[in-house]
Each structure stands twice: as C-alpha cells, then as structure tokens.
Amino acid sequence: MTLLKVEGVSVSFGGVQALNRVDLAVEAGTIHGLIGPNGSGKTTLCNVITRFLAPRAGRVIFDDIDLGSVRPYEVAGRGLCRTFQDLQVFGEMTALENVMLGWHSRGRTGAFAGALGLPRAAREDREAGDRAAAALRYVRMDAFAGRRANRLSFGQQRMVELARALVAEPRLVLLDEPAAGLSPPMVDVLTGILQDLRRGGRITIVLIEHVIRLVMSVSDRISVLDHGERIAHGPPDEVRADARVIEAYLGKALKNAAG
C-alpha cells in the first residue's frame, strides 16, 4: 500500500527552481532513501511534505488525504513526524523530558487540565515518562535519561531527537540527515536501529542522508534528486549502478559503498 504520494510538486524561491515537478511514492512499512547533492531539493521536499512550505504546484497525499487541506500544526496528529537537519533539542531539559515532548504532541489532555492537576493529566504524564524511557532504551540512550541535553554530545543529542520522533508512534517519520555529526560507531548503532525498524515494518521512514553506506544498507527503495528534479528511482542496486546518479552525485563513493 502506498502511504505517501508526492505528485508533480514544484517550488521556486525568486528565480530559483528548488523543485520541478517531483513525484515520489513511499510504500507503507518501508524505508525510502532520498539522496542527492547539497542544494538538490531534499530538505525543501521534506518541508513541503510536512506542510512547513506550500508548493507552487502539485500535491502531497498521505494516507489518502490531501495534506493541502491540513493545517501545518495538525500534521503530527495525522501520524507524520520529522527530525531536522539542525538540532532541535531543548538544552535545559533532560533527555527524558525532551523525548516526553514527543509523546505529549499526540496527547489529548489540554494545557488547562494539566494546569489544574486533573487526574487524566497526571496519568498522561506517567504514560509519557514510561514511553519516553522505553524510546531512550530503544536508541541506546537510557543511561543518559536524566542528563540535561546541553551536556550531551552532538551525536547523543541526535539520538534523543530520534527517540522523540519514535515515541509519538507515527505512521511515517522523515529523518533529515540523522547521521550528520555521528561518529562511525554511532552510525553503526543508527544503522542497526533503522534495520530493526525496517524488519518490524511498524513504521514507514523517508531517510534523507549523505552517509551512502547507511542509505544503501537500510533502504528498500531510493530516489535521487539533482537540481530540483528526480533523476533516478529504484532499489539500491539499481540506483548504485545508474550512470546519471554516478555522474551527478556519487561517483566513486557510490561504487565503494557496495564494499
């Protein structure tokens, strides 16, 4: 089943064509890699999908709903979450508190009920803490649950962001360069987590990433953007061998990723 469809999306900034009639189809329960050189339009496409940016033309269909009719702040409630290329953690909050925010983003208890200390707000807080602790365990960060985020390394903060996205139990999550700034051992940990999610099939992932060995090892299908246009699409082996992709982006690095 196709969970996400991008149909003919175009975006321009002034005279610059950031996206030109881009199509994308993401199957439920898969990992879909999205790669391309800097400035190719990957993050712009991510912003269109999550309603941070309105396209000049085209539409985005998520779970058979045209997201053009959905308010930006309602997107997460539909089951579509994301992480950002730039870190978005709250430094003065602990790792656990940061992840709890992800669960509260889908909670039904209002701020008024929380301020009054109503029982349902207390129950939701307990559930948020339990869910956040489980998410931190899943990303191998449970030992740092009580540490303030600004005392964590860059890579550890990346893992906190990932846990915050997963704790909301989204139908689909867009990961914008989750391996950026990670050490090789932490990239291996991230690879294992994504492979586990892929095997479980419980969540659909769009993975924007420059670490090619990571993309190739976890993706079911890959789309390649260059100058705002999709130049290739298919299974990793096909994309790896595509002459247009090698010329436009990956060159020898793509061939070496097979090793």
BALOBA-1460 file (C-alpha; in Angstrom, 3 decimals):
// residues 259
<rec num="1" residu="m" x="0.000" y="0.000" z="0.000"/>
<rec num="2" residu="t" x="1.280" y="3.452" z="-0.909"/>
<rec num="3" residu="l" x="1.231" y="5.559" z="2.262"/>
<rec num="4" residu="l" x="2.764" y="8.759" z="0.859"/>
<rec num="5" residu="k" x="2.437" y="10.157" z="-2.653"/>
<rec num="6" residu="v" x="4.076" y="13.321" z="-3.930"/>
<rec num="7" residu="e" x="2.595" y="14.348" z="-7.269"/>
<rec num="8" residu="g" x="4.182" y="16.952" z="-9.523"/>
<rec num="9" residu="v" x="5.463" y="19.166" z="-6.720"/>
<rec num="10" residu="s" x="7.211" y="22.365" z="-7.776"/>
<rec num="11" residu="v" x="8.738" y="25.042" z="-5.542"/>
<rec num="12" residu="s" x="10.606" y="28.204" z="-6.510"/>
<rec num="13" residu="f" x="12.346" y="30.871" z="-4.468"/>
<rec num="14" residu="g" x="12.522" y="34.037" z="-6.516"/>
<rec num="15" residu="g" x="14.038" y="32.946" z="-9.795"/>
<rec num="16" residu="v" x="15.478" y="29.710" z="-8.415"/>
<rec num="17" residu="q" x="13.588" y="26.489" z="-9.161"/>
<rec num="18" residu="a" x="14.094" y="24.422" z="-5.995"/>
<rec num="19" residu="l" x="11.794" y="21.558" z="-7.070"/>
<rec num="20" residu="n" x="10.488" y="20.878" z="-10.555"/>
<rec num="21" residu="r" x="7.506" y="18.523" z="-10.898"/>
<rec num="22" residu="v" x="8.848" y="15.978" z="-8.430"/>
<rec num="23" residu="d" x="6.997" y="12.690" z="-7.956"/>
<rec num="24" residu="l" x="7.523" y="10.275" z="-5.069"/>
<rec num="25" residu="a" x="5.708" y="7.156" z="-3.868"/>
<rec num="26" residu="v" x="6.535" y="5.602" z="-0.489"/>
<rec num="27" residu="e" x="5.158" y="2.197" z="0.408"/>
<rec num="28" residu="a" x="3.890" y="1.530" z="3.935"/>
<rec num="29" residu="g" x="6.335" y="-0.267" z="6.226"/>
<rec num="30" residu="t" x="9.410" y="0.509" z="4.108"/>
<rec num="31" residu="i" x="12.443" y="2.780" z="4.322"/>
<rec num="32" residu="h" x="12.675" y="5.117" z="1.352"/>
<rec num="33" residu="g" x="16.057" y="6.789" z="0.887"/>
<rec num="34" residu="l" x="16.252" y="10.300" z="-0.545"/>
<rec num="35" residu="i" x="19.707" y="11.362" z="-1.687"/>
<rec num="36" residu="g" x="21.362" y="13.999" z="-3.842"/>
<rec num="37" residu="p" x="23.977" y="16.737" z="-3.719"/>
<rec num="38" residu="n" x="23.670" y="19.754" z="-1.453"/>
<rec num="39" residu="g" x="21.054" y="22.108" z="-2.863"/>
<rec num="40" residu="s" x="19.280" y="19.363" z="-4.824"/>
<rec num="41" residu="g" x="15.971" y="19.991" z="-3.046"/>
<rec num="42" residu="k" x="15.844" y="17.197" z="-0.454"/>
<rec num="43" residu="t" x="15.067" y="19.328" z="2.593"/>
<rec num="44" residu="t" x="12.735" y="21.528" z="0.534"/>
<rec num="45" residu="l" x="10.760" y="18.407" z="-0.391"/>
<rec num="46" residu="c" x="10.708" y="17.364" z="3.268"/>
<rec num="47" residu="n" x="9.368" y="20.816" z="4.176"/>
<rec num="48" residu="v" x="6.611" y="20.501" z="1.573"/>
<rec num="49" residu="i" x="5.584" y="17.052" z="2.805"/>
<rec num="50" residu="t" x="5.317" y="18.257" z="6.410"/>
<rec num="51" residu="r" x="3.495" y="21.495" z="5.427"/>
<rec num="52" residu="f" x="6.313" y="23.795" z="6.539"/>
<rec num="53" residu="l" x="6.265" y="25.044" z="2.957"/>
<rec num="54" residu="a" x="3.460" y="25.305" z="0.398"/>
<rec num="55" residu="p" x="4.324" y="24.173" z="-3.148"/>
<rec num="56" residu="r" x="3.729" y="26.362" z="-6.189"/>
<rec num="57" residu="a" x="2.239" y="23.338" z="-7.952"/>
<rec num="58" residu="g" x="1.448" y="19.715" z="-7.193"/>
<rec num="59" residu="r" x="0.119" y="17.981" z="-4.101"/>
<rec num="60" residu="v" x="1.062" y="15.607" z="-1.282"/>
<rec num="61" residu="i" x="-1.228" y="12.696" z="-0.386"/>
<rec num="62" residu="f" x="-0.700" y="10.983" z="2.978"/>
<rec num="63" residu="d" x="-2.872" y="8.019" z="3.896"/>
<rec num="64" residu="d" x="-5.317" y="9.033" z="1.112"/>
<rec num="65" residu="i" x="-5.650" y="12.577" z="2.500"/>
<rec num="66" residu="d" x="-4.507" y="15.638" z="0.539"/>
<rec num="67" residu="l" x="-2.273" y="17.424" z="3.032"/>
<rec num="68" residu="g" x="-3.010" y="20.714" z="1.304"/>
<rec num="69" residu="s" x="-6.246" y="20.704" z="3.275"/>
<rec num="70" residu="v" x="-4.489" y="20.017" z="6.603"/>
<rec num="71" residu="r" x="-3.212" y="22.839" z="8.811"/>
<rec num="72" residu="p" x="0.553" y="22.618" z="9.454"/>
<rec num="73" residu="y" x="0.115" y="22.127" z="13.206"/>
<rec num="74" residu="e" x="-2.253" y="19.208" z="12.557"/>
<rec num="75" residu="v" x="0.237" y="17.175" z="10.517"/>
<rec num="76" residu="a" x="1.793" y="15.403" z="13.510"/>
<rec num="77" residu="g" x="-1.663" y="14.440" z="14.726"/>
<rec num="78" residu="r" x="-2.185" y="12.679" z="11.399"/>
<rec num="79" residu="g" x="0.780" y="10.437" z="12.188"/>
<rec num="80" residu="l" x="3.512" y="12.205" z="10.214"/>
<rec num="81" residu="c" x="6.590" y="13.354" z="12.164"/>
<rec num="82" residu="r" x="10.094" y="14.526" z="11.315"/>
<rec num="83" residu="t" x="13.532" y="15.303" z="12.615"/>
<rec num="84" residu="f" x="15.531" y="18.291" z="11.444"/>
<rec num="85" residu="q" x="18.913" y="18.782" z="9.827"/>
<rec num="86" residu="d" x="19.751" y="21.267" z="12.591"/>
<rec num="87" residu="l" x="19.415" y="20.048" z="16.165"/>
<rec num="88" residu="q" x="16.092" y="20.904" z="17.807"/>
<rec num="89" residu="v" x="16.615" y="19.753" z="21.395"/>
<rec num="90" residu="f" x="15.935" y="21.870" z="24.479"/>
<rec num="91" residu="g" x="19.268" y="22.202" z="26.235"/>
<rec num="92" residu="e" x="17.986" y="22.920" z="29.749"/>
<rec num="93" residu="m" x="15.690" y="19.900" z="29.716"/>
<rec num="94" residu="t" x="16.830" y="16.354" z="30.362"/>
<rec num="95" residu="a" x="16.976" y="13.751" z="27.629"/>
<rec num="96" residu="l" x="13.875" y="12.128" z="29.114"/>
<rec num="97" residu="e" x="11.956" y="15.418" z="29.202"/>
<rec num="98" residu="n" x="12.881" y="16.149" z="25.590"/>
<rec num="99" residu="v" x="11.525" y="12.777" z="24.497"/>
<rec num="100" residu="m" x="8.372" y="13.197" z="26.607"/>
<rec num="101" residu="l" x="7.534" y="16.228" z="24.456"/>
<rec num="102" residu="g" x="7.148" y="13.866" z="21.516"/>
<rec num="103" residu="w" x="4.515" y="11.858" z="23.357"/>
<rec num="104" residu="h" x="2.695" y="14.965" z="24.594"/>
<rec num="105" residu="s" x="2.475" y="16.201" z="20.985"/>
<rec num="106" residu="r" x="-0.089" y="13.452" z="20.380"/>
<rec num="107" residu="g" x="-1.775" y="13.612" z="23.816"/>
<rec num="108" residu="r" x="-5.416" y="14.568" z="24.293"/>
<rec num="109" residu="t" x="-5.130" y="16.278" z="27.666"/>
<rec num="110" residu="g" x="-5.215" y="20.029" z="27.269"/>
<rec num="111" residu="a" x="-2.972" y="22.571" z="28.960"/>
<rec num="112" residu="f" x="-5.925" y="23.723" z="31.111"/>
<rec num="113" residu="a" x="-6.389" y="20.218" z="32.529"/>
<rec num="114" residu="g" x="-2.661" y="19.952" z="33.150"/>
<rec num="115" residu="a" x="-2.537" y="23.290" z="34.964"/>
<rec num="116" residu="l" x="-5.379" y="22.215" z="37.217"/>
<rec num="117" residu="g" x="-3.654" y="18.955" z="38.018"/>
<rec num="118" residu="l" x="-6.606" y="16.855" z="36.884"/>
<rec num="119" residu="p" x="-6.171" y="13.066" z="37.199"/>
<rec num="120" residu="r" x="-6.156" y="12.476" z="33.461"/>
<rec num="121" residu="a" x="-3.249" y="14.923" z="33.090"/>
<rec num="122" residu="a" x="-1.296" y="13.072" z="35.785"/>
<rec num="123" residu="r" x="-1.983" y="9.763" z="34.053"/>
<rec num="124" residu="e" x="-0.776" y="11.162" z="30.755"/>
<rec num="125" residu="d" x="2.406" y="12.445" z="32.403"/>
<rec num="126" residu="r" x="3.127" y="8.988" z="33.829"/>
<rec num="127" residu="e" x="2.489" y="7.365" z="30.470"/>
<rec num="128" residu="a" x="4.676" y="9.947" z="28.723"/>
<rec num="129" residu="g" x="7.524" y="9.174" z="31.139"/>
<rec num="130" residu="d" x="7.192" y="5.422" z="30.625"/>
<rec num="131" residu="r" x="7.016" y="5.746" z="26.839"/>
<rec num="132" residu="a" x="9.947" y="8.166" z="26.739"/>
<rec num="133" residu="a" x="12.084" y="5.854" z="28.885"/>
<rec num="134" residu="a" x="11.305" y="2.956" z="26.536"/>
<rec num="135" residu="a" x="12.192" y="5.072" z="23.480"/>
<rec num="136" residu="l" x="15.531" y="6.056" z="25.031"/>
<rec num="137" residu="r" x="16.283" y="2.387" z="25.708"/>
<rec num="138" residu="y" x="15.496" y="1.610" z="22.088"/>
<rec num="139" residu="v" x="18.080" y="4.126" z="20.817"/>
<rec num="140" residu="r" x="20.661" y="3.023" z="23.439"/>
<rec num="141" residu="m" x="20.375" y="6.289" z="25.390"/>
<rec num="142" residu="d" x="18.650" y="5.144" z="28.593"/>
<rec num="143" residu="a" x="21.816" y="5.681" z="30.645"/>
<rec num="144" residu="f" x="21.554" y="9.416" z="29.866"/>
<rec num="145" residu="a" x="17.832" y="9.870" z="30.575"/>
<rec num="146" residu="g" x="18.403" y="12.246" z="33.497"/>
<rec num="147" residu="r" x="21.202" y="14.281" z="31.889"/>
<rec num="148" residu="r" x="20.477" y="17.748" z="30.549"/>
<rec num="149" residu="a" x="20.570" y="17.830" z="26.762"/>
<rec num="150" residu="n" x="23.196" y="20.575" z="26.673"/>
<rec num="151" residu="r" x="25.566" y="18.206" z="28.483"/>
<rec num="152" residu="l" x="25.185" y="15.517" z="25.837"/>
<rec num="153" residu="s" x="27.451" y="15.154" z="22.820"/>
<rec num="154" residu="f" x="26.185" y="16.190" z="19.408"/>
<rec num="155" residu="g" x="25.662" y="12.564" z="18.428"/>
<rec num="156" residu="q" x="23.811" y="11.792" z="21.651"/>
<rec num="157" residu="q" x="21.501" y="14.729" z="21.028"/>
<rec num="158" residu="r" x="20.800" y="13.284" z="17.575"/>
<rec num="159" residu="m" x="19.710" y="10.047" z="19.225"/>
<rec num="160" residu="v" x="17.447" y="11.976" z="21.611"/>
<rec num="161" residu="e" x="15.796" y="13.589" z="18.582"/>
<rec num="162" residu="l" x="15.274" y="10.168" z="17.022"/>
<rec num="163" residu="a" x="13.723" y="8.845" z="20.245"/>
<rec num="164" residu="r" x="11.408" y="11.892" z="20.397"/>
<rec num="165" residu="a" x="10.208" y="11.198" z="16.845"/>
<rec num="166" residu="l" x="9.632" y="7.492" z="17.510"/>
<rec num="167" residu="v" x="7.866" y="7.914" z="20.864"/>
<rec num="168" residu="a" x="4.934" y="9.603" z="19.134"/>
<rec num="169" residu="e" x="4.308" y="6.299" z="17.289"/>
<rec num="170" residu="p" x="3.954" y="7.989" z="13.875"/>
<rec num="171" residu="r" x="2.748" y="6.233" z="10.756"/>
<rec num="172" residu="l" x="5.611" y="7.894" z="8.870"/>
<rec num="173" residu="v" x="8.709" y="9.752" z="10.024"/>
<rec num="174" residu="l" x="11.024" y="11.869" z="7.880"/>
<rec num="175" residu="l" x="14.614" y="11.749" z="9.095"/>
<rec num="176" residu="d" x="16.639" y="14.695" z="7.767"/>
<rec num="177" residu="e" x="20.311" y="13.673" z="7.916"/>
<rec num="178" residu="p" x="20.139" y="11.734" z="11.201"/>
<rec num="179" residu="a" x="23.767" y="10.599" z="10.829"/>
<rec num="180" residu="a" x="25.158" y="14.137" z="10.500"/>
<rec num="181" residu="g" x="27.872" y="14.605" z="13.116"/>
<rec num="182" residu="l" x="27.779" y="10.998" z="14.310"/>
<rec num="183" residu="s" x="30.986" y="9.062" z="14.913"/>
<rec num="184" residu="p" x="31.419" y="5.829" z="12.881"/>
<rec num="185" residu="p" x="30.419" y="3.655" z="15.883"/>
<rec num="186" residu="m" x="27.256" y="5.730" z="16.385"/>
<rec num="187" residu="v" x="26.461" y="5.460" z="12.661"/>
<rec num="188" residu="d" x="26.629" y="1.692" z="13.159"/>
<rec num="189" residu="v" x="24.205" y="1.971" z="16.102"/>
<rec num="190" residu="l" x="21.848" y="4.101" z="13.994"/>
<rec num="191" residu="t" x="22.078" y="1.601" z="11.136"/>
<rec num="192" residu="g" x="21.097" y="-1.214" z="13.498"/>
<rec num="193" residu="i" x="18.124" y="0.755" z="14.825"/>
<rec num="194" residu="l" x="16.852" y="1.542" z="11.333"/>
<rec num="195" residu="q" x="17.316" y="-2.051" z="10.197"/>
<rec num="196" residu="d" x="15.330" y="-3.206" z="13.217"/>
<rec num="197" residu="l" x="12.529" y="-0.743" z="12.395"/>
<rec num="198" residu="r" x="12.552" y="-1.964" z="8.793"/>
<rec num="199" residu="r" x="12.250" y="-5.599" z="9.846"/>
<rec num="200" residu="g" x="9.378" y="-4.763" z="12.159"/>
<rec num="201" residu="g" x="7.510" y="-2.908" z="9.422"/>
<rec num="202" residu="r" x="5.654" y="-0.907" z="12.076"/>
<rec num="203" residu="i" x="6.766" y="2.469" z="10.803"/>
<rec num="204" residu="t" x="7.452" y="3.998" z="7.401"/>
<rec num="205" residu="i" x="10.597" y="6.110" z="7.042"/>
<rec num="206" residu="v" x="11.795" y="8.647" z="4.494"/>
<rec num="207" residu="l" x="15.563" y="8.905" z="5.046"/>
<rec num="208" residu="i" x="17.433" y="11.979" z="3.794"/>
<rec num="209" residu="e" x="21.107" y="11.220" z="4.209"/>
<rec num="210" residu="h" x="24.620" y="11.762" z="2.840"/>
<rec num="211" residu="v" x="26.168" y="8.693" z="4.503"/>
<rec num="212" residu="i" x="25.790" y="6.435" z="1.494"/>
<rec num="213" residu="r" x="26.651" y="3.149" z="3.176"/>
<rec num="214" residu="l" x="23.846" y="3.821" z="5.662"/>
<rec num="215" residu="v" x="21.279" y="4.603" z="2.952"/>
<rec num="216" residu="m" x="22.268" y="1.595" z="0.861"/>
<rec num="217" residu="s" x="22.135" y="-0.815" z="3.776"/>
<rec num="218" residu="v" x="18.696" y="0.116" z="5.143"/>
<rec num="219" residu="s" x="16.618" y="1.402" z="2.209"/>
<rec num="220" residu="d" x="14.068" y="-0.629" z="0.274"/>
<rec num="221" residu="r" x="13.974" y="1.971" z="-2.479"/>
<rec num="222" residu="i" x="15.912" y="5.161" z="-3.160"/>
<rec num="223" residu="s" x="15.043" y="8.350" z="-5.029"/>
<rec num="224" residu="v" x="17.756" y="10.711" z="-6.231"/>
<rec num="225" residu="l" x="17.309" y="14.458" z="-6.677"/>
<rec num="226" residu="d" x="19.565" y="16.767" z="-8.643"/>
<rec num="227" residu="h" x="18.867" y="20.460" z="-9.273"/>
<rec num="228" residu="g" x="15.323" y="20.003" z="-8.021"/>
<rec num="229" residu="e" x="14.451" y="17.100" z="-10.317"/>
<rec num="230" residu="r" x="14.189" y="13.377" z="-9.673"/>
<rec num="231" residu="i" x="16.835" y="11.730" z="-11.838"/>
<rec num="232" residu="a" x="16.606" y="8.144" z="-10.562"/>
<rec num="233" residu="h" x="14.388" y="5.876" z="-8.508"/>
<rec num="234" residu="g" x="14.534" y="2.202" z="-7.609"/>
<rec num="235" residu="p" x="16.130" y="-0.456" z="-5.399"/>
<rec num="236" residu="p" x="19.604" y="0.340" z="-4.015"/>
<rec num="237" residu="d" x="21.451" y="-1.879" z="-6.506"/>
<rec num="238" residu="e" x="19.793" y="-0.167" z="-9.469"/>
<rec num="239" residu="v" x="20.470" y="3.309" z="-8.134"/>
<rec num="240" residu="r" x="24.078" y="2.389" z="-7.340"/>
<rec num="241" residu="a" x="24.638" y="1.412" z="-10.979"/>
<rec num="242" residu="d" x="22.769" y="4.342" z="-12.573"/>
<rec num="243" residu="a" x="25.161" y="6.376" z="-14.714"/>
<rec num="244" residu="r" x="23.215" y="9.610" z="-14.147"/>
<rec num="245" residu="v" x="23.484" y="9.209" z="-10.375"/>
<rec num="246" residu="i" x="27.198" y="8.464" z="-10.512"/>
<rec num="247" residu="e" x="27.837" y="11.500" z="-12.713"/>
<rec num="248" residu="a" x="25.606" y="13.902" z="-10.788"/>
<rec num="249" residu="y" x="26.408" y="12.949" z="-7.230"/>
<rec num="250" residu="l" x="28.172" y="9.903" z="-6.007"/>
<rec num="251" residu="g" x="30.963" y="8.985" z="-8.403"/>
<rec num="252" residu="k" x="33.444" y="6.559" z="-6.951"/>
<rec num="253" residu="a" x="31.954" y="6.938" z="-3.461"/>
<rec num="254" residu="l" x="28.795" y="5.160" z="-4.580"/>
<rec num="255" residu="k" x="30.725" y="2.222" z="-6.016"/>
<rec num="256" residu="n" x="32.791" y="1.995" z="-2.849"/>
<rec num="257" residu="a" x="29.576" y="1.834" z="-0.778"/>
<rec num="258" residu="a" x="28.984" y="-1.634" z="-2.214"/>
<rec num="259" residu="g" x="32.027" y="-2.885" z="-0.329"/>
